[in-house]
Amino acid sequence: MTVLTKEQLAQFDRNGCLVINDFFSISRAEALKSRAKELLTNFSLEGHPMTQFSTGTSNQQHVGDDYFLTSGNKIHFFFEEGAFDDHGQLKVSKERAINKIGHGLHILDPAFKAFSINETISAMTREIGFQSPQVLQSMLIFKQPYIGGRVPSHQDSSFLYTKPLSAVGFWFALEDCTETNGCLWFKPGSHKTTPISKRFVRDPEGTGTKFIPVENHSSSTADENDDEFVKCEVKAGALVLIHGSVVHKSAPNFSPTSRYIYTFHVIEGKAEYLSDNWLQPQDGEQFTSV
Ligand code: FE2
């Protein structure tokens, strides 16, 4: 099976990102969006650490950290920063307050598992150059109307660090993504010029996470307002491939239109996966081969 053309592979290599329009059908996008909405509706606030963040003791912070750090093989719900008022109460309905669901949809949810782990994806990973590809996390990222948060400029390999670097993001538009509802913005070619200078690790002195510098690299100079960013507006059904070192970001959604996307990341199974990376295989499981 051949999925990507030579031109597409060359473009991905040159830009560090590649848009494949109409990769999946509108009806598939609608079905996945419905499933995402079902997850939002069915999830219960009871027992969720958000209920405990509001009182803010260190012990309760720890509960929140655990909820995040153990989410690799679970379906956990993470809130928008702007979702709470000063008293820790939700300002909007829970369905509108969730920023993302992660990080084990590709393991646990039948619809997203089938969409993620299949022959087409497997073929594409090999065309990109993977020998032993593994899906290590998946996320639904919502930018709900008026509340969807910005994602500051970053490189995915900071969060999914391997030696040598190998992470690639598969990013699927479940809805049209526009400048107004928070589409992606890339610095084309930055994967070749901007080294990974920091990585996101489990804090050995606490219960949470932090960034640490990567040896031999001075800190990154990625600038939010850099005019080299190019907007990446896509229609529902598009797949965007994202090189782990390409600098990208997205704006907040202050519009009345939501922006739902699904994404997962692949790393090379033969590369070294660092034991202090924030995301670790859970419960003795391995990352999912594709
Ligand atoms: Fe990213």
Residues whose N, C-alpha, C, O or C-beta is under 5 A from the ligand:
A	BS01	FE2	D156
